[in-house]
């Protein structure tokens, strides 16, 4: 069983565990964000948020690096051409008829 099968597949136990871990990290990130927006939080609790956010960023970055590492060249090119780069190339939906 290779890294590609674990990261991209769900047909193995390790692949399912990887996917569940990613989903758990997403749930923690959403919960942390929601709690952080509450007013009147104790300062002791608020002091933990930067640490939690750092750990979350490291985990998401690790997942991203793993996905790029196992991706084929064709997957990288197709995702780049259909992703946010497409938005940058397309003209705005509505533009003023005269410059401002």
N, CA, C and O atoms as a MOPAC input file, in Angstrom:
PM7 MOZYME 1SCF
protein

 N      0.84800 1    -1.17100 1     0.00000 1
 C      0.00000 1     0.00000 1     0.00000 1
 C      0.89600 1     1.23700 1     0.00000 1
 O      1.75400 1     1.39700 1     0.86800 1
 N      0.68400 1     2.10400 1    -0.98200 1
 C      1.50400 1     3.29000 1    -1.11300 1
 C      0.82600 1     4.52700 1    -0.55100 1
 O     -0.34800 1     4.50100 1    -0.18300 1
 N      1.58800 1     5.60500 1    -0.49400 1
 C      1.07600 1     6.87100 1     0.01100 1
 C     -0.07000 1     7.38100 1    -0.85400 1
 O     -1.03800 1     7.93400 1    -0.33100 1
 N      0.02500 1     7.20500 1    -2.16200 1
 C     -1.02700 1     7.65300 1    -3.07000 1
 C     -2.35100 1     6.96200 1    -2.75800 1
 O     -3.40800 1     7.59200 1    -2.78500 1
 N     -2.28900 1     5.68200 1    -2.46600 1
 C     -3.50100 1     4.92100 1    -2.15900 1
 C     -4.12500 1     5.39300 1    -0.84400 1
 O     -5.34800 1     5.39700 1    -0.69900 1
 N     -3.28700 1     5.78600 1     0.10600 1
 C     -3.80400 1     6.27000 1     1.39500 1
 C     -4.42400 1     7.65600 1     1.23600 1
 O     -5.51700 1     7.91100 1     1.74300 1
 N     -3.73400 1     8.54600 1     0.53500 1
 C     -4.18800 1     9.93700 1     0.43100 1
 C     -5.39100 1    10.07200 1    -0.49800 1
 O     -6.32000 1    10.81800 1    -0.19000 1
 N     -5.39300 1     9.37600 1    -1.61200 1
 C     -6.45400 1     9.55200 1    -2.60000 1
 C     -7.55200 1     8.50400 1    -2.53900 1
 O     -8.65200 1     8.72900 1    -3.04300 1
 N     -7.26700 1     7.36700 1    -1.93300 1
 C     -8.24600 1     6.29500 1    -1.93700 1
 C     -8.99600 1     6.15700 1    -0.63700 1
 O     -8.54000 1     6.59300 1     0.42000 1
 N    -10.15500 1     5.54100 1    -0.73700 1
 C    -10.93300 1     5.21700 1     0.45700 1
 C    -11.20800 1     3.71400 1     0.52100 1
 O    -12.01400 1     3.25700 1     1.33200 1
 N    -10.54500 1     2.96600 1    -0.32200 1
 C    -10.77400 1     1.52800 1    -0.36700 1
 C     -9.89500 1     0.76300 1     0.61800 1
 O    -10.01400 1    -0.45800 1     0.72400 1
 N     -9.02200 1     1.45200 1     1.33600 1
 C     -8.19800 1     0.80700 1     2.35300 1
 C     -8.53000 1     1.40600 1     3.71700 1
 O     -9.07600 1     2.50500 1     3.81500 1
 N     -8.19400 1     0.67400 1     4.74300 1
 C     -8.42900 1     1.16400 1     6.10500 1
 C     -7.64800 1     2.45800 1     6.35700 1
 O     -8.17800 1     3.40200 1     6.94300 1
 N     -6.40400 1     2.49800 1     5.91900 1
 C     -5.58100 1     3.69700 1     6.11000 1
 C     -6.16400 1     4.88700 1     5.35100 1
 O     -6.12800 1     6.01300 1     5.84900 1
 N     -6.70000 1     4.65300 1     4.15600 1
 C     -7.31000 1     5.73500 1     3.38100 1
 C     -8.54800 1     6.28700 1     4.06200 1
 O     -8.76400 1     7.49900 1     4.07400 1
 N     -9.36600 1     5.40100 1     4.63300 1
 C    -10.56000 1     5.85600 1     5.35100 1
 C    -10.17500 1     6.63100 1     6.60700 1
 O    -10.79800 1     7.64200 1     6.93100 1
 N     -9.15200 1     6.15900 1     7.31100 1
 C     -8.68900 1     6.86800 1     8.51800 1
 C     -8.15500 1     8.24600 1     8.14500 1
 O     -8.42200 1     9.22400 1     8.84300 1
 N     -7.39800 1     8.33100 1     7.04400 1
 C     -6.87400 1     9.62300 1     6.58400 1
 C     -8.03200 1    10.57800 1     6.30200 1
 O     -8.00600 1    11.72800 1     6.73800 1
 N     -9.04300 1    10.11000 1     5.57900 1
 C    -10.18900 1    10.95900 1     5.25200 1
 C    -10.94600 1    11.38900 1     6.51200 1
 O    -11.36700 1    12.54000 1     6.62300 1
 N    -11.11500 1    10.47400 1     7.44900 1
 C    -11.79900 1    10.83000 1     8.70000 1
 C    -10.99900 1    11.84800 1     9.49900 1
 O    -11.57700 1    12.73600 1    10.12600 1
 N     -9.69000 1    11.72900 1     9.48200 1
 C     -8.83900 1    12.70500 1    10.18100 1
 C     -8.96300 1    14.09100 1     9.54500 1
 O     -9.04200 1    15.09800 1    10.24900 1
 N     -8.98000 1    14.13600 1     8.23000 1
 C     -9.14300 1    15.42500 1     7.54300 1
 C    -10.50100 1    16.02900 1     7.89000 1
 O    -10.59900 1    17.22900 1     8.14600 1
 N    -11.53700 1    15.21100 1     7.90100 1
 C    -12.87000 1    15.70600 1     8.25400 1
 C    -12.91000 1    16.18800 1     9.70100 1
 O    -13.56700 1    17.18500 1    10.00200 1
 N    -12.21800 1    15.49400 1    10.59700 1
 C    -12.17100 1    15.91900 1    11.99900 1
 C    -11.45200 1    17.25600 1    12.13500 1
 O    -11.87600 1    18.11000 1    12.91300 1
 N    -10.37100 1    17.44500 1    11.38800 1
 C     -9.64400 1    18.71600 1    11.43200 1
 C    -10.53700 1    19.84300 1    10.90600 1
 O    -10.52600 1    20.94600 1    11.45200 1
 N    -11.30100 1    19.57600 1     9.86300 1
 C    -12.23700 1    20.58400 1     9.34000 1
 C    -13.28000 1    20.93100 1    10.39500 1
 O    -13.59200 1    22.10600 1    10.59100 1
 N    -13.82300 1    19.92600 1    11.07500 1
 C    -14.82000 1    20.16800 1    12.12100 1
 C    -14.23300 1    20.99400 1    13.26800 1
 O    -14.89300 1    21.89300 1    13.78700 1
 N    -13.00600 1    20.69400 1    13.65800 1
 C    -12.34700 1    21.47000 1    14.72200 1
 C    -12.14400 1    22.91400 1    14.26600 1
 O    -12.35000 1    23.84400 1    15.04500 1
 N    -11.74400 1    23.10600 1    13.01600 1
 C    -11.51400 1    24.45700 1    12.49900 1
 C    -12.81300 1    25.26600 1    12.49000 1
 O    -12.81600 1    26.44000 1    12.86000 1
 N    -13.90200 1    24.64700 1    12.07300 1
 C    -15.19300 1    25.34600 1    12.04400 1
 C    -15.63500 1    25.68600 1    13.46500 1
 O    -16.10000 1    26.79500 1    13.72600 1
 N    -15.48900 1    24.73800 1    14.37400 1
 C    -15.88400 1    24.96400 1    15.76400 1
 C    -15.03700 1    26.06100 1    16.40200 1
 O    -15.55800 1    26.93500 1    17.09500 1
 N    -13.73900 1    26.00800 1    16.16400 1
 C    -12.84700 1    27.02500 1    16.72100 1
 C    -13.20800 1    28.40800 1    16.19700 1
 O    -13.22700 1    29.38000 1    16.95300 1
 N    -13.49600 1    28.49400 1    14.89800 1
 C    -13.86700 1    29.78400 1    14.31500 1
 C    -15.16400 1    30.29900 1    14.92200 1
 O    -15.27900 1    31.48400 1    15.23600 1
 N    -16.13700 1    29.41200 1    15.08700 1
 C    -17.42400 1    29.82800 1    15.64500 1
 C    -17.27400 1    30.30700 1    17.08700 1
 O    -17.84200 1    31.33200 1    17.46400 1
 N    -16.52000 1    29.57900 1    17.88400 1
 C    -16.32500 1    29.97200 1    19.28200 1
 C    -15.54200 1    31.27300 1    19.37200 1
 O    -15.81000 1    32.09800 1    20.24400 1
 N    -14.58400 1    31.46300 1    18.48400 1
 C    -13.74700 1    32.66900 1    18.50100 1
 C    -14.55100 1    33.93500 1    18.21600 1
 O    -14.13600 1    35.02900 1    18.59800 1
 N    -15.68000 1    33.79900 1    17.56000 1
 C    -16.49400 1    34.97400 1    17.24200 1
 C    -17.42200 1    35.37100 1    18.38000 1
 O    -18.04900 1    36.42900 1    18.32300 1
 N    -17.51900 1    34.53900 1    19.41200 1
 C    -18.40800 1    34.86000 1    20.53300 1
 C    -17.82200 1    35.99700 1    21.36800 1
 O    -16.62200 1    36.02200 1    21.63900 1
 N    -18.66100 1    36.92000 1    21.76400 1
 C    -18.16600 1    37.99500 1    22.63400 1
 C    -18.02200 1    37.49600 1    24.07800 1
 O    -18.60600 1    36.48100 1    24.45700 1
 N    -17.25700 1    38.20700 1    24.85100 1
 C    -17.10300 1    37.95000 1    26.28900 1
 C    -16.52800 1    36.58100 1    26.61400 1
 O    -16.91800 1    35.96700 1    27.60700 1
 N    -15.61000 1    36.10000 1    25.79500 1
 C    -14.93500 1    34.84100 1    26.11900 1
 C    -13.88000 1    35.10400 1    27.18300 1
 O    -13.23800 1    36.15500 1    27.17200 1
 N    -13.69600 1    34.16900 1    28.09400 1
 C    -12.62300 1    34.34600 1    29.08600 1
 C    -11.26600 1    34.45500 1    28.39500 1
 O    -11.01500 1    33.78300 1    27.39500 1
 N    -10.40900 1    35.29400 1    28.92900 1
 C     -9.10900 1    35.51100 1    28.29300 1
 C     -8.26900 1    34.23600 1    28.27000 1
 O     -7.47800 1    34.04000 1    27.34800 1
 N     -8.42800 1    33.37500 1    29.26000 1
 C     -7.69500 1    32.10900 1    29.27100 1
 C     -8.05700 1    31.23700 1    28.08000 1
 O     -7.19000 1    30.58500 1    27.49700 1
 N     -9.32900 1    31.22400 1    27.71900 1
 C     -9.77300 1    30.45000 1    26.55200 1
 C     -9.31400 1    31.11900 1    25.26500 1
 O     -8.86600 1    30.44900 1    24.33500 1
 N     -9.42500 1    32.43700 1    25.21400 1
 C     -9.02400 1    33.16500 1    24.00600 1
 C     -7.51900 1    33.04000 1    23.73800 1
 O     -7.08500 1    33.11700 1    22.58900 1
 N     -6.73200 1    32.84900 1    24.78500 1
 C     -5.28500 1    32.68200 1    24.61500 1
 C     -4.92200 1    31.39500 1    23.87900 1
 O     -3.85100 1    31.30700 1    23.27900 1
 N     -5.79300 1    30.40700 1    23.91800 1
 C     -5.51800 1    29.13300 1    23.24800 1
 C     -5.76300 1    29.18700 1    21.74200 1
 O     -5.20100 1    28.37800 1    21.00400 1
 N     -6.57800 1    30.11000 1    21.27600 1
 C     -6.96000 1    30.12300 1    19.86100 1
 C     -5.78800 1    30.28700 1    18.89800 1
 O     -5.75900 1    29.58400 1    17.88800 1
 N     -4.82900 1    31.16100 1    19.14300 1
 C     -3.69500 1    31.24400 1    18.21000 1
 C     -2.92000 1    29.92800 1    18.10700 1
 O     -2.43300 1    29.57300 1    17.03300 1
 N     -2.80900 1    29.21500 1    19.21300 1
 C     -2.11100 1    27.92000 1    19.18200 1
 C     -2.89600 1    26.89400 1    18.37900 1
 O     -2.33200 1    26.14700 1    17.57800 1
 N     -4.20500 1    26.86700 1    18.60500 1
 C     -5.06300 1    25.93400 1    17.86500 1
 C     -5.00700 1    26.26000 1    16.37900 1
 O     -4.90900 1    25.35700 1    15.54800 1
 N     -5.06900 1    27.53900 1    16.04000 1
 C     -5.01500 1    27.93700 1    14.63600 1
 C     -3.68500 1    27.55600 1    13.99400 1
 O     -3.65900 1    27.14500 1    12.83400 1
 N     -2.59800 1    27.68300 1    14.71600 1
 C     -1.29300 1    27.28900 1    14.19000 1
 C     -1.26100 1    25.78700 1    13.89400 1
 O     -0.78000 1    25.36800 1    12.84100 1
 N     -1.76400 1    24.99900 1    14.80700 1
 C     -1.81200 1    23.54500 1    14.59400 1
 C     -2.69300 1    23.21000 1    13.40000 1
 O     -2.34300 1    22.34600 1    12.59500 1
 N     -3.82600 1    23.88200 1    13.27600 1
 C     -4.73000 1    23.62800 1    12.14800 1
 C     -4.05600 1    23.98700 1    10.82300 1
 O     -4.16100 1    23.23800 1     9.85200 1
 N     -3.37600 1    25.11000 1    10.77900 1
 C     -2.68100 1    25.50600 1     9.54900 1
 C     -1.60900 1    24.48800 1     9.19000 1
 O     -1.45300 1    24.13500 1     8.02100 1
 N     -0.87100 1    24.01600 1    10.18400 1
 C      0.15400 1    23.00000 1     9.92400 1
 C     -0.45800 1    21.70100 1     9.40200 1
 O      0.08900 1    21.07700 1     8.49300 1
 N     -1.58900 1    21.29300 1     9.97300 1
 C     -2.24500 1    20.06600 1     9.51800 1
 C     -2.79000 1    20.22200 1     8.09800 1
 O     -2.61600 1    19.33200 1     7.26600 1
 N     -3.44500 1    21.34400 1     7.82100 1
 C     -3.96500 1    21.57600 1     6.46600 1
 C     -2.82700 1    21.68800 1     5.45300 1
 O     -2.94700 1    21.20600 1     4.32700 1
 N     -1.73600 1    22.31700 1     5.84800 1
 C     -0.58300 1    22.43500 1     4.94600 1
 C      0.03000 1    21.06700 1     4.66500 1
 O      0.41600 1    20.77400 1     3.53400 1
 N      0.11500 1    20.24200 1     5.68400 1
 C      0.64000 1    18.88400 1     5.50200 1
 C     -0.24400 1    18.08900 1     4.55300 1
 O      0.25600 1    17.38400 1     3.67600 1
 N     -1.55500 1    18.20000 1     4.72500 1
 C     -2.46600 1    17.49800 1     3.81500 1
 C     -2.27100 1    17.98100 1     2.38400 1
 O     -2.23600 1    17.17800 1     1.45100 1
 N     -2.14300 1    19.29400 1     2.21400 1
 C     -1.96100 1    19.85200 1     0.87900 1
 C     -0.67400 1    19.33600 1     0.23600 1
 O     -0.67100 1    18.93300 1    -0.92700 1
 N      0.41300 1    19.35200 1     0.99900 1
 C      1.69700 1    18.87100 1     0.47900 1
 C      1.59600 1    17.39400 1     0.09800 1
 O      2.12600 1    16.97900 1    -0.93200 1
 N      0.92100 1    16.60900 1     0.92400 1
 C      0.75200 1    15.19000 1     0.60200 1
 C     -0.04200 1    15.00800 1    -0.68300 1
 O      0.30800 1    14.17400 1    -1.51800 1
 N     -1.10100 1    15.77900 1    -0.84600 1
 C     -1.92800 1    15.64800 1    -2.05900 1
 C     -1.15100 1    16.07600 1    -3.31000 1
 O     -1.28100 1    15.45000 1    -4.36200 1
 N     -0.35700 1    17.12300 1    -3.20000 1
 C      0.46300 1    17.54700 1    -4.33600 1
 C      1.53900 1    16.50300 1    -4.62200 1
 O      1.84300 1    16.22800 1    -5.78300 1
 N      2.11200 1    15.92300 1    -3.57400 1
 C      3.18600 1    14.94900 1    -3.74500 1
 C      2.71200 1    13.69800 1    -4.48600 1
 O      3.46700 1    13.11200 1    -5.26100 1
 N      1.47600 1    13.29400 1    -4.25300 1
 C      0.99200 1    12.06200 1    -4.88800 1
 C      0.23200 1    12.33000 1    -6.18900 1
 O     -0.11300 1    11.39200 1    -6.90700 1
 N     -0.02800 1    13.59200 1    -6.49300 1
 C     -0.77400 1    13.92100 1    -7.71000 1
 C      0.09500 1    13.70800 1    -8.93600 1
 O      1.30900 1    13.90800 1    -8.91100 1
 N     -0.56600 1    13.29700 1   -10.01000 1
 C      0.14600 1    13.17600 1   -11.27500 1
 C      0.19900 1    14.54900 1   -11.93900 1
 O     -0.54000 1    15.45900 1   -11.56400 1
 N      1.07000 1    14.68800 1   -12.91800 1
 C      1.21200 1    15.96500 1   -13.62200 1
 C     -0.11500 1    16.34700 1   -14.27700 1
 O     -0.48300 1    17.52100 1   -14.29100 1
 N     -0.82600 1    15.37200 1   -14.81500 1
 C     -2.11000 1    15.64200 1   -15.48000 1
 C     -3.13100 1    16.18900 1   -14.47400 1
 O     -3.88800 1    17.10000 1   -14.80900 1
 N     -3.16400 1    15.64900 1   -13.24600 1
 C     -4.09700 1    16.13700 1   -12.23400 1
 C     -3.78300 1    17.57400 1   -11.84800 1
 O     -4.69800 1    18.37600 1   -11.66300 1
 N     -2.52300 1    17.90500 1   -11.72700 1
 C     -2.13400 1    19.26300 1   -11.33800 1
 C     -2.52100 1    20.25900 1   -12.41800 1
 O     -3.04000 1    21.33300 1   -12.11600 1
 N     -2.27300 1    19.91300 1   -13.67000 1
 C     -2.60200 1    20.81400 1   -14.77500 1
 C     -4.10300 1    20.98800 1   -14.90700 1
 O     -4.57200 1    22.11000 1   -15.09900 1
 N     -4.87200 1    19.90800 1   -14.80900 1
 C     -6.31400 1    20.02000 1   -14.97900 1
 C     -6.94700 1    20.78400 1   -13.82600 1
 O     -7.89900 1    21.53300 1   -14.04500 1
 N     -6.45100 1    20.62000 1   -12.60700 1
 C     -7.02600 1    21.36100 1   -11.49100 1
 C     -6.66900 1    22.84200 1   -11.57900 1
 O     -7.46200 1    23.69700 1   -11.18500 1
 N     -5.49700 1    23.14400 1   -12.08400 1
 C     -5.10600 1    24.54500 1   -12.22500 1
 C     -5.92200 1    25.22500 1   -13.31500 1
 O     -6.27300 1    26.39800 1   -13.18700 1
 N     -6.22400 1    24.50300 1   -14.37600 1
 C     -6.95600 1    25.13500 1   -15.47600 1
 C     -8.44100 1    25.26200 1   -15.18700 1
 O     -9.11400 1    26.07200 1   -15.82400 1
 N     -8.96700 1    24.50300 1   -14.26300 1
 C    -10.39500 1    24.60000 1   -13.97400 1
 C    -10.67000 1    25.25400 1   -12.62500 1
 O    -11.82700 1    25.36200 1   -12.22100 1
 N     -9.65300 1    25.68200 1   -11.93900 1
 C     -9.82800 1    26.24700 1   -10.61000 1
 C     -9.83400 1    27.75300 1   -10.61000 1
 O    -10.44400 1    28.38200 1   -11.47500 1
 N     -9.16200 1    28.32700 1    -9.65000 1
 C     -9.20300 1    29.77200 1    -9.45800 1
 C     -8.52300 1    30.52900 1   -10.58400 1
 O     -8.82700 1    31.70000 1   -10.81500 1
 N     -7.60500 1    29.87400 1   -11.29000 1
 C     -6.95300 1    30.56400 1   -12.39900 1
 C     -7.95200 1    30.91300 1   -13.49000 1
 O     -7.78000 1    31.91000 1   -14.19200 1
 N     -8.99400 1    30.10200 1   -13.64200 1
 C    -10.03000 1    30.39500 1   -14.61800 1
 C    -10.71800 1    31.71000 1   -14.25400 1
 O    -11.02500 1    32.51800 1   -15.13000 1
 N    -10.95500 1    31.91900 1   -12.96800 1
 C    -11.59900 1    33.15300 1   -12.52500 1
 C    -10.73700 1    34.36300 1   -12.84400 1
 O    -11.26100 1    35.42100 1   -13.19200 1
 N     -9.43900 1    34.22500 1   -12.73200 1
 C     -8.55500 1    35.34300 1   -13.00500 1
 C     -8.50100 1    35.67600 1   -14.49200 1
 O     -8.29400 1    36.83000 1   -14.86500 1
 N     -8.68700 1    34.66100 1   -15.34300 1
 C     -8.61900 1    34.90100 1   -16.78300 1
 C     -9.92200 1    35.45500 1   -17.34200 1
 O     -9.90500 1    36.13200 1   -18.37000 1
 N    -11.04500 1    35.18800 1   -16.69500 1
 C    -12.32900 1    35.58600 1   -17.26000 1
 C    -12.58800 1    37.06400 1   -16.99900 1
 O    -12.20000 1    37.58900 1   -15.95500 1
 N    -13.23700 1    37.72900 1   -17.93400 1
 C    -13.53900 1    39.15000 1   -17.74000 1
 C    -14.61600 1    39.31700 1   -16.67400 1
 O    -15.35800 1    38.37500 1   -16.39600 1
 N    -14.71000 1    40.49100 1   -16.08100 1
 C    -15.75600 1    40.70800 1   -15.08400 1
 C    -17.13700 1    40.57800 1   -15.70000 1
 O    -17.31600 1    40.82800 1   -16.89200 1
 N    -18.11200 1    40.18900 1   -14.89400 1
 C    -19.47300 1    39.97900 1   -15.39300 1
 C    -20.07700 1    41.30100 1   -15.85000 1
 O    -20.65700 1    41.38000 1   -16.93300 1
 N    -19.94400 1    42.31800 1   -15.04400 1
 C    -20.46200 1    43.62000 1   -15.44600 1
 C    -19.35700 1    44.64000 1   -15.27900 1
 O    -18.69300 1    44.69800 1   -14.24400 1
 N    -19.17200 1    45.43300 1   -16.30000 1
 C    -18.16600 1    46.47800 1   -16.21100 1
 C    -18.80300 1    47.80100 1   -16.62500 1
 O    -19.68800 1    47.83200 1   -17.48000 1
 N    -18.35700 1    48.86800 1   -16.02600 1
 C    -18.93400 1    50.15600 1   -16.40000 1
 C    -18.59200 1    50.50100 1   -17.84800 1
 O    -17.53100 1    50.13800 1   -18.35700 1
 N    -19.50900 1    51.20500 1   -18.49400 1
 C    -19.29200 1    51.54900 1   -19.89700 1
 C    -18.23500 1    52.63900 1   -20.03600 1
 O    -17.57600 1    52.73100 1   -21.07100 1
 N    -18.06800 1    53.45500 1   -19.01500 1
 C    -17.04000 1    54.49500 1   -19.04000 1
 C    -16.13100 1    54.31200 1   -17.84400 1
 O    -16.59100 1    53.93200 1   -16.76700 1
 N    -14.85700 1    54.57300 1   -18.01600 1
 C    -13.94200 1    54.45700 1   -16.86900 1
 C    -14.28300 1    55.44100 1   -15.77300 1
 O    -14.80600 1    56.52700 1   -16.02700 1
 N    -13.98700 1    55.05500 1   -14.58800 1
 C    -14.31100 1    55.91800 1   -13.43400 1
 C    -13.18000 1    56.88700 1   -13.20000 1
 O    -13.24600 1    57.70200 1   -12.28000 1

